[in-house]
């Protein structure tokens, strides 16, 4: 395999140095570099129970989270049941606003009334001890497929326990349990693993509908797995890289009418789909369905076999996304105004709220405010049942979930990760929440945010070309754990600086090479010139940090700005 020095250097910075590791990274082998589903703890019990339900024509419910991990995962299971001719099943997606995240007893009661005797969860359930017990009392077995952290109980002898309390389900399929070789699979990938195991077992037992399924058919489900893996921002390394890599190959030739219709509507070149197309175009539309109260719309788009229906669904989804953008934009403008008025620039924790704000949209809005000022930004609103709920985003210096834990007495519930999280809070605590979180953050040790100026290689504008882009693309798909290479481009002069977009909230900088005269367009979304370390000014020299992108607007290539630095 011929590899340029640039690619070798970029791989080395990622810790990929041996010939075998390089080969596996650049050309992942699906058979060699994925793990057998049977290695997952509880998989044998899960497949045995599902096949027994199918033999007995029991009513099966797929209970999936409402985001762009749970919905594709539900579509994976739906496609499987339809492929083997099993019709006695349904998919239940909880309402984001009325029900919220989790496995809910009210939904279990409803499913019991419909004769359901087996529930398979997707992207939820690892900590649902009470809900699973509730289902069991009503004669419903539960199989959990999930990837979230289990409850970790303290142990006096050795610190945090490994498993803690798990629900009394038939099986809890989670890559973080047992000795599965790769713990970072997303929820849809876990549903896919269950399908793999069920197909293998059904064929082994000689079940006619299973034997009739062509060998390797399940690989056509990898388009859904890739969408979820990229959208859920799990690390794109190891097995995830293999699933995303091959899932993109399937997406580019997917016969799925909903994907075809969505790509046509968004003017995406399906044969050249990238992880960016998923992250910035496809995933936001799928998420828009639940954010705007119609989660079933996204599921129908992903599972329909009717091209005309797919066109209608894609059009409706685009309308919902446009509405979502409008509402989020209004929240962002109000939140930024209040943040500037009420908080000094050095304050690291911002808490703002409005009972009229829709909680489902606040993660997007909090991220926008955080990008402008840094720190930790929490926004709250009131849901359809009157509950105060919110979302937080952090620049990484403060861990959201650690700050939450330190102020746990203020919350009804909370969860999240280092850079993002969600919460619900009692009315009597919401107006003191800023003080509470600020106090909690003051006791936290702040993590180091990546130093400004860090980059992978030094290039000139003259080198921004097809060969360079070809080299970089060999490392794709990019995402968490495998970020796009950042280049430092020195010897440039700022020819022009302007804002663009309907609300002038994006920035474009035209650059020229001081020595060669080569030029390039550099841009970033939702960024103002003054938000960089150094404000670019026409006629001045500048040192630019950027990634190299295909320019879908003007053709050729452009630079996606990471930062502008003083010389």
C-alpha positions as CSV (number, residue, x, y, z in Angstrom):
1,X,0.0,0.0,0.0
2,X,1.5,3.3,-1.2
3,X,1.3,5.9,1.5
4,X,2.5,9.5,1.3
5,X,4.7,11.0,4.0
6,X,1.8,13.4,5.0
7,X,-0.5,10.4,5.6
8,X,2.2,8.6,7.6
9,X,2.7,11.7,9.7
10,X,-1.0,12.1,10.4
11,X,-1.4,8.5,11.3
12,X,1.6,8.7,13.6
13,X,0.0,11.6,15.5
14,X,-3.0,9.2,16.0
15,X,-0.8,6.5,17.4
16,X,-1.0,4.4,14.2
17,X,2.5,3.4,13.3
18,X,2.9,-0.3,12.5
19,X,2.3,-1.6,9.0
20,X,-0.6,-3.8,10.2
21,X,-2.3,-1.0,12.1
22,X,-1.9,1.3,9.2
23,X,-3.4,-1.2,6.8
24,X,-6.3,-1.8,9.2
25,X,-6.9,1.9,9.6
26,X,-6.8,2.8,5.9
27,X,-8.6,-0.3,4.6
28,X,-10.8,-1.7,7.4
29,X,-11.7,-5.4,6.8
30,X,-15.3,-5.9,7.9
31,X,-14.9,-9.6,8.6
32,X,-11.5,-9.3,10.4
33,X,-12.0,-6.1,12.3
34,X,-15.5,-6.5,13.8
35,X,-16.4,-8.7,16.7
36,X,-18.8,-11.6,16.9
37,X,-22.2,-10.6,18.5
38,X,-22.1,-13.8,20.6
39,X,-19.3,-12.2,22.7
40,X,-21.8,-9.8,24.2
41,X,-22.9,-10.7,27.7
42,X,-26.4,-12.1,27.6
43,X,-26.7,-12.5,23.8
44,X,-27.6,-16.2,23.9
45,X,-30.4,-15.6,26.4
46,X,-31.6,-12.7,24.2
47,X,-31.7,-14.6,20.9
48,X,-33.4,-17.6,22.6
49,X,-36.2,-15.4,23.9
50,X,-36.8,-13.5,20.7
51,X,-36.9,-16.7,18.6
52,X,-39.3,-18.3,21.1
53,X,-41.6,-15.2,20.9
54,X,-41.5,-15.4,17.1
55,X,-42.4,-19.1,17.1
56,X,-45.3,-18.4,19.4
57,X,-46.4,-15.3,17.5
58,X,-46.1,-13.2,20.6
59,X,-46.6,-9.4,20.3
60,X,-43.2,-7.8,20.3
61,X,-42.6,-4.1,20.9
62,X,-39.4,-2.3,20.0
63,X,-39.0,0.6,22.4
64,X,-36.4,3.1,21.1
65,X,-35.1,6.4,22.2
66,X,-36.3,9.4,20.0
67,X,-32.9,10.6,18.8
68,X,-30.6,9.8,15.8
69,X,-29.3,6.7,17.5
70,X,-32.5,5.2,18.8
71,X,-34.6,5.8,15.7
72,X,-32.0,4.2,13.2
73,X,-31.7,1.3,15.7
74,X,-35.5,0.8,15.7
75,X,-35.3,0.8,11.9
76,X,-32.7,-1.9,12.0
77,X,-35.0,-4.2,14.1
78,X,-38.0,-3.2,12.0
79,X,-36.2,-4.1,8.8
80,X,-35.1,-7.4,10.3
81,X,-38.6,-8.4,11.4
82,X,-40.0,-7.5,8.0
83,X,-37.3,-9.4,6.2
84,X,-38.1,-12.6,8.0
85,X,-41.8,-12.1,7.5
86,X,-42.7,-11.4,11.2
87,X,-45.6,-8.9,11.4
88,X,-46.7,-9.1,15.0
89,X,-44.5,-6.3,16.2
90,X,-44.7,-2.5,16.7
91,X,-42.2,0.3,17.4
92,X,-42.8,2.7,20.3
93,X,-40.9,6.0,20.4
94,X,-41.5,8.1,23.5
95,X,-42.5,11.7,23.0
96,X,-39.5,14.0,23.7
97,X,-41.5,16.7,25.4
98,X,-44.3,14.8,27.2
99,X,-42.4,11.7,28.2
100,X,-38.7,12.6,27.9
101,X,-35.7,10.2,27.8
102,X,-36.0,6.8,29.4
103,X,-38.0,3.6,29.7
104,X,-41.4,4.7,31.1
105,X,-44.0,2.8,33.1
106,X,-46.9,4.7,31.4
107,X,-45.7,3.4,28.0
108,X,-45.3,-0.1,29.4
109,X,-48.9,0.0,30.6
110,X,-50.0,1.0,27.1
111,X,-48.0,-1.7,25.5
112,X,-49.4,-4.3,27.9
113,X,-52.9,-3.2,26.9
114,X,-52.0,-4.0,23.3
115,X,-51.0,-7.6,24.2
116,X,-47.2,-7.1,24.1
117,X,-45.3,-9.8,26.0
118,X,-41.8,-8.9,24.9
119,X,-40.1,-5.5,24.7
120,X,-36.8,-4.9,23.1
121,X,-35.3,-1.5,24.0
122,X,-32.9,0.4,21.8
123,X,-30.5,3.0,23.2
124,X,-32.2,3.0,26.6
125,X,-32.7,0.7,29.6
126,X,-29.4,-0.1,31.3
127,X,-30.4,1.8,34.4
128,X,-34.2,1.2,34.2
129,X,-34.4,-1.1,37.2
130,X,-37.8,0.0,38.3
131,X,-39.4,0.1,34.8
132,X,-38.2,-3.4,33.9
133,X,-39.5,-4.7,37.3
134,X,-42.8,-2.9,36.4
135,X,-42.9,-4.7,33.1
136,X,-42.2,-8.1,34.7
137,X,-45.1,-7.6,37.1
138,X,-47.3,-7.3,34.1
139,X,-46.0,-10.4,32.4
140,X,-43.8,-8.6,29.9
141,X,-40.2,-9.8,29.4
142,X,-37.6,-7.1,28.5
143,X,-34.4,-7.4,26.5
144,X,-32.3,-4.2,26.8
145,X,-30.0,-3.1,24.0
146,X,-28.1,0.0,25.1
147,X,-24.7,1.5,25.4
148,X,-25.0,4.0,28.3
149,X,-23.0,3.7,31.5
150,X,-24.4,1.3,34.1
151,X,-24.9,2.4,37.6
152,X,-21.6,2.1,39.3
153,X,-21.9,1.3,43.0
154,X,-19.0,2.3,45.4
155,X,-17.0,-0.5,46.9
156,X,-15.0,0.1,50.1
157,X,-12.3,-2.2,49.0
158,X,-11.6,-1.2,45.4
159,X,-13.5,2.0,44.6
160,X,-16.3,2.2,42.0
161,X,-17.7,-1.2,41.2
162,X,-17.8,-2.6,37.6
163,X,-21.4,-3.3,37.2
164,X,-23.6,-2.1,40.1
165,X,-27.4,-2.8,39.9
166,X,-28.8,-3.9,36.5
167,X,-32.4,-4.4,35.6
168,X,-33.9,-7.9,36.0
169,X,-34.3,-8.2,32.2
170,X,-34.0,-11.4,30.1
171,X,-30.7,-9.8,29.0
172,X,-28.9,-6.5,29.2
173,X,-26.9,-6.2,26.0
174,X,-24.4,-3.4,26.5
175,X,-20.8,-3.4,25.3
176,X,-19.7,-1.9,28.6
177,X,-20.7,-5.0,30.4
178,X,-18.8,-8.3,30.5
179,X,-15.7,-8.7,28.4
180,X,-16.8,-7.5,24.9
181,X,-13.6,-6.3,23.2
182,X,-14.9,-2.9,22.2
183,X,-17.0,-0.9,24.7
184,X,-17.9,2.2,22.6
185,X,-20.7,0.9,20.3
186,X,-23.7,3.1,19.9
187,X,-27.3,2.0,20.5
188,X,-28.1,1.3,16.9
189,X,-25.0,-0.8,16.6
190,X,-26.2,-2.9,19.6
191,X,-29.5,-3.5,17.8
192,X,-27.5,-4.5,14.8
193,X,-25.5,-7.0,16.9
194,X,-28.8,-8.5,18.1
195,X,-30.0,-8.9,14.5
196,X,-26.7,-10.5,13.5
197,X,-27.0,-13.1,16.3
198,X,-30.7,-13.8,15.6
199,X,-30.1,-14.4,11.9
200,X,-27.2,-16.7,12.7
201,X,-29.2,-18.7,15.3
202,X,-32.3,-18.9,13.1
203,X,-30.3,-20.2,10.2
204,X,-28.5,-22.7,12.5
205,X,-31.9,-24.0,13.7
206,X,-33.1,-24.2,10.0
207,X,-36.0,-21.9,10.4
208,X,-37.4,-21.4,6.9
209,X,-37.8,-17.7,6.9
210,X,-34.3,-17.2,8.2
211,X,-32.7,-19.7,5.8
212,X,-34.3,-17.8,3.0
213,X,-32.5,-14.6,3.9
214,X,-29.4,-14.2,1.6
215,X,-26.1,-14.6,3.4
216,X,-24.7,-11.2,4.3
217,X,-28.1,-9.4,3.9
218,X,-27.6,-7.7,7.2
219,X,-24.8,-5.6,5.8
220,X,-27.4,-3.6,4.0
221,X,-28.4,-2.3,7.5
222,X,-25.0,-0.7,8.0
223,X,-26.3,2.5,6.4
224,X,-28.5,2.9,9.5
225,X,-25.6,2.0,11.8
226,X,-23.3,4.5,10.2
227,X,-25.9,7.3,10.6
228,X,-26.3,6.5,14.3
229,X,-22.6,6.0,15.0
230,X,-21.6,9.3,13.4
231,X,-24.6,11.2,14.8
232,X,-24.1,9.9,18.4
233,X,-20.5,11.0,18.3
234,X,-19.1,7.8,19.7
235,X,-15.3,7.4,19.1
236,X,-14.7,6.6,15.4
237,X,-11.9,4.2,16.3
238,X,-11.8,0.4,16.4
239,X,-15.0,-1.4,15.5
240,X,-16.9,1.9,15.2
241,X,-14.5,3.0,12.4
242,X,-15.2,-0.2,10.6
243,X,-19.0,0.1,10.9
244,X,-19.0,3.8,9.9
245,X,-16.5,3.2,7.0
246,X,-18.6,0.3,5.5
247,X,-21.9,2.0,6.5
248,X,-20.9,5.0,4.3
249,X,-20.2,2.6,1.4
250,X,-23.8,1.2,1.8
251,X,-25.2,4.7,2.1
252,X,-23.6,5.7,-1.2
253,X,-25.5,3.0,-3.0
254,X,-28.4,2.5,-0.6
255,X,-31.7,1.4,-2.1
256,X,-33.5,2.8,0.9
257,X,-36.2,5.1,-0.6
258,X,-36.1,7.5,2.4
259,X,-32.4,8.1,2.1
260,X,-32.7,8.6,-1.7
261,X,-35.5,11.1,-1.2
262,X,-33.7,13.0,1.6
263,X,-30.5,13.3,-0.4
264,X,-32.4,14.5,-3.4
265,X,-34.2,17.2,-1.4
266,X,-30.9,18.3,0.3
267,X,-29.0,18.2,-3.0
268,X,-26.5,15.8,-1.6
269,X,-24.5,13.7,-4.0
270,X,-25.4,10.3,-2.8
271,X,-22.4,8.6,-4.4
272,X,-20.1,10.9,-2.5
273,X,-21.8,11.0,0.9
274,X,-19.4,11.8,3.8
275,X,-19.7,11.9,7.5
276,X,-20.2,15.7,7.3
277,X,-23.3,15.1,5.2
278,X,-24.6,12.9,8.0
279,X,-23.6,15.2,10.8
280,X,-24.7,18.5,9.2
281,X,-27.6,17.4,7.0
282,X,-29.1,14.0,7.6
283,X,-28.9,13.6,11.4
284,X,-30.3,17.1,12.1
285,X,-33.4,16.2,10.0
286,X,-33.9,13.0,11.8
287,X,-33.5,14.7,15.2
288,X,-35.8,17.5,14.1
289,X,-38.7,15.0,14.0
290,X,-38.7,14.4,17.7
291,X,-37.7,18.0,18.6
292,X,-40.8,19.2,16.7
293,X,-43.1,16.5,18.2
294,X,-43.2,14.0,15.4
295,X,-40.6,11.2,16.1
296,X,-42.5,8.6,14.0
297,X,-42.0,10.7,10.9
298,X,-38.2,9.9,10.9
299,X,-38.8,6.2,11.5
300,X,-41.2,6.1,8.7
301,X,-38.8,7.8,6.4
302,X,-36.0,5.3,7.2
303,X,-38.3,2.2,6.8
304,X,-40.7,3.0,4.0
305,X,-40.3,1.0,0.8
306,X,-42.5,3.4,-1.2
307,X,-40.7,6.1,-3.2
308,X,-43.7,8.4,-3.4
309,X,-44.3,8.2,0.4
310,X,-40.6,8.8,0.9
311,X,-40.7,12.0,-1.1
312,X,-43.7,13.3,1.0
313,X,-42.0,12.3,4.3
314,X,-38.7,14.0,3.3
315,X,-40.5,17.2,2.3
316,X,-42.4,17.2,5.7
317,X,-39.1,16.5,7.6
318,X,-37.5,19.5,5.8
319,X,-40.4,21.7,6.8
320,X,-40.0,20.6,10.4
321,X,-36.3,21.3,10.3
322,X,-36.9,24.8,8.9
323,X,-39.4,25.4,11.8
324,X,-36.8,24.1,14.3
325,X,-34.1,26.4,12.9
326,X,-36.4,29.4,13.3
327,X,-37.4,28.6,16.9
328,X,-33.8,27.8,17.9
329,X,-32.6,31.0,16.3
330,X,-35.1,33.1,18.3
331,X,-34.0,31.3,21.6
332,X,-30.3,31.9,20.7
333,X,-30.8,35.6,20.1
334,X,-32.7,36.1,23.4
335,X,-30.2,33.9,25.3
336,X,-27.1,35.7,23.9
337,X,-28.7,39.1,24.7
338,X,-29.4,38.1,28.4
339,X,-26.0,36.5,28.7
340,X,-24.2,39.7,27.7
341,X,-26.4,41.8,30.0
342,X,-26.3,39.6,33.1
343,X,-23.0,37.8,33.1
344,X,-19.4,39.2,33.0
345,X,-17.1,37.8,30.3
346,X,-14.9,36.0,33.0
347,X,-17.9,34.2,34.6
348,X,-17.5,30.5,33.6
349,X,-21.1,29.4,34.4
350,X,-24.1,30.9,32.7
351,X,-27.7,29.8,33.6
352,X,-30.6,31.3,31.7
353,X,-34.2,30.3,31.3
354,X,-37.7,31.1,30.0
355,X,-40.9,29.1,30.7
356,X,-41.7,29.6,27.0
357,X,-38.5,27.9,25.7
358,X,-39.0,24.4,24.4
359,X,-36.7,22.0,26.3
360,X,-36.1,19.8,23.3
361,X,-34.4,22.7,21.5
362,X,-32.2,24.0,24.3
363,X,-29.2,21.8,23.7
364,X,-28.7,23.3,20.3
365,X,-29.2,26.8,21.7
366,X,-26.9,26.3,24.7
367,X,-24.2,25.1,22.3
368,X,-24.5,28.3,20.2
369,X,-24.2,30.5,23.3
370,X,-21.3,28.4,24.6
371,X,-19.4,28.7,21.3
372,X,-19.6,32.5,21.6
373,X,-18.4,32.9,25.2
374,X,-16.9,29.5,26.3
375,X,-17.4,28.1,29.8
376,X,-20.5,26.1,30.7
377,X,-23.9,27.3,29.5
378,X,-27.2,26.0,30.9
379,X,-30.6,26.9,29.5
380,X,-34.0,25.8,30.9
381,X,-37.6,25.9,29.8
382,X,-40.9,24.2,30.7
383,X,-42.2,21.1,29.0
384,X,-45.7,20.1,28.0
385,X,-46.4,18.7,31.5
386,X,-45.1,21.9,33.3
387,X,-41.8,20.3,34.3
388,X,-38.7,22.6,34.2
389,X,-36.1,20.9,32.1
390,X,-32.8,22.1,30.6
391,X,-29.6,21.4,28.7
392,X,-26.0,22.3,29.3
393,X,-23.0,22.6,27.1
394,X,-19.3,23.1,28.1
395,X,-16.1,24.0,26.3
396,X,-14.4,21.1,28.2
397,X,-12.8,23.1,30.9
398,X,-15.6,22.1,33.3
399,X,-17.2,18.7,33.2
400,X,-21.0,19.1,33.0
401,X,-21.8,15.8,34.7
402,X,-19.3,16.4,37.5
403,X,-20.7,19.9,38.2
404,X,-24.2,18.3,38.2
405,X,-23.1,15.6,40.6
406,X,-21.7,18.2,43.0
407,X,-25.0,20.1,43.0
408,X,-27.2,17.0,42.9
409,X,-29.6,18.1,45.6
410,X,-31.0,20.8,43.3
411,X,-32.1,18.4,40.6
412,X,-35.0,16.0,40.2
413,X,-32.8,14.2,37.7
414,X,-29.7,14.8,35.6
415,X,-27.3,13.0,33.3
416,X,-24.7,13.6,30.6
417,X,-21.1,13.7,29.8
418,X,-18.1,16.0,30.2
419,X,-19.2,18.5,27.5
420,X,-23.0,18.1,27.5
421,X,-25.9,17.1,29.8
422,X,-29.5,17.5,30.6
423,X,-31.5,18.1,33.8
424,X,-34.9,18.7,35.4
425,X,-35.3,20.9,38.5
426,X,-38.0,21.8,40.9
427,X,-39.5,25.3,40.5
428,X,-38.3,26.4,44.0
429,X,-34.7,25.6,42.9
430,X,-34.6,27.0,39.4
431,X,-34.0,30.7,40.4
432,X,-31.0,29.8,42.6
433,X,-29.6,27.3,40.1
434,X,-26.9,29.7,38.8
435,X,-25.5,30.3,42.3
436,X,-25.7,26.6,43.0
437,X,-23.8,25.6,39.9
438,X,-21.3,28.4,40.2
439,X,-20.4,27.3,43.7
440,X,-20.2,23.7,42.6
441,X,-17.9,24.7,39.7
442,X,-15.6,26.6,42.0
443,X,-14.7,23.3,43.7
444,X,-14.0,21.6,40.4
445,X,-10.5,21.2,39.0
446,X,-10.7,22.6,35.5
447,X,-9.4,20.5,32.6
448,X,-7.0,21.9,30.1
449,X,-8.7,22.9,26.9
450,X,-6.6,22.2,23.8
451,X,-4.0,24.9,23.4
452,X,-4.6,27.5,20.7
453,X,-2.2,26.9,17.8
454,X,-2.1,23.1,18.0
455,X,-2.0,21.6,14.5
456,X,-1.1,18.5,12.5
457,X,1.1,19.9,9.8
458,X,2.3,23.2,8.2
459,X,1.2,23.9,4.6
460,X,0.9,26.8,2.2
461,X,-2.2,27.9,0.3
462,X,-0.6,26.6,-2.9
463,X,-0.8,23.1,-1.5
464,X,-4.6,23.3,-1.0
465,X,-5.5,21.0,-3.9
466,X,-7.0,17.7,-5.0
467,X,-3.9,15.6,-4.1
468,X,-3.9,17.0,-0.6
469,X,-7.6,16.4,-0.2
470,X,-7.2,12.9,-1.6
471,X,-4.5,12.2,1.0
472,X,-6.6,13.6,3.9
473,X,-9.7,11.6,2.8
474,X,-7.9,8.3,3.3
475,X,-8.2,8.9,7.0
476,X,-12.0,9.4,6.8
477,X,-14.5,9.0,8.3
478,X,-13.7,11.7,10.8
479,X,-15.3,12.3,14.2
480,X,-14.7,11.8,17.9
481,X,-11.4,10.0,18.4
482,X,-10.3,10.7,14.8
483,X,-10.6,14.4,14.2
484,X,-10.0,16.1,10.8
485,X,-6.4,17.1,10.4
486,X,-5.8,20.7,11.3
487,X,-3.3,22.6,9.2
488,X,-1.4,25.8,10.0
489,X,-1.2,28.0,7.0
490,X,1.4,30.7,7.4
491,X,2.5,33.3,4.9
492,X,-1.0,34.5,4.2
493,X,-2.6,37.9,3.8
494,X,-6.2,38.7,4.5
495,X,-7.7,40.0,1.3
496,X,-11.3,40.3,2.5
497,X,-13.5,39.6,5.6
498,X,-17.2,39.4,5.4
499,X,-20.2,38.0,7.2
500,X,-22.7,35.9,5.3
501,X,-26.0,34.0,5.8
502,X,-29.5,35.3,6.3
503,X,-28.7,36.6,9.7
504,X,-25.0,37.4,8.9
505,X,-24.0,34.9,11.5
506,X,-21.3,33.2,9.5
507,X,-17.8,34.4,8.5
508,X,-15.8,34.2,5.3
509,X,-12.2,35.2,4.9
510,X,-10.5,35.4,1.5
511,X,-6.8,34.6,1.9
512,X,-3.9,35.1,-0.5
513,X,-0.4,33.6,-0.3
514,X,2.2,36.3,0.2
515,X,4.8,34.5,-1.9
516,X,2.9,32.6,-4.7
517,X,-0.3,34.7,-5.0
518,X,-2.4,31.6,-4.6
519,X,-5.8,32.3,-3.0
520,X,-8.4,30.3,-1.0
521,X,-11.7,30.9,0.6
522,X,-11.8,30.2,4.4
523,X,-15.1,30.1,6.3
524,X,-16.9,29.0,9.5
525,X,-20.5,28.8,10.5
526,X,-22.0,30.6,13.5
527,X,-18.8,32.5,14.1
528,X,-18.0,36.2,14.1
529,X,-14.6,37.6,13.1
530,X,-14.0,38.8,16.7
531,X,-14.6,35.3,18.1
532,X,-11.1,34.1,16.8
533,X,-8.0,34.5,19.0
534,X,-7.0,37.3,16.6
535,X,-9.6,39.3,14.6
536,X,-8.8,39.0,10.9
537,X,-8.5,42.4,9.2
538,X,-8.3,43.1,5.5
539,X,-4.7,43.9,4.3
540,X,-3.1,42.3,7.4
541,X,-0.9,39.2,7.4
542,X,-2.4,36.3,9.4
543,X,-1.6,32.8,10.6
544,X,-4.6,30.5,10.0
545,X,-5.6,27.2,11.5
546,X,-8.0,25.3,9.3
547,X,-9.2,22.0,7.9
548,X,-9.3,21.4,4.2
549,X,-12.9,20.9,2.8
550,X,-14.5,20.3,-0.6
551,X,-16.2,23.7,-1.4
552,X,-19.8,22.7,-2.2
553,X,-20.7,26.4,-2.7
554,X,-18.2,27.4,-5.3
555,X,-16.5,24.2,-6.3
556,X,-12.9,23.2,-5.7
557,X,-11.6,23.4,-2.1
558,X,-12.0,25.7,0.8
559,X,-10.6,26.0,4.3
560,X,-12.9,25.5,7.4
561,X,-11.5,28.0,10.0
562,X,-10.5,26.6,13.3
563,X,-8.7,29.8,14.5
564,X,-6.9,32.9,13.4
565,X,-3.7,33.6,15.3
566,X,-1.6,36.7,15.8
567,X,1.8,36.5,14.0
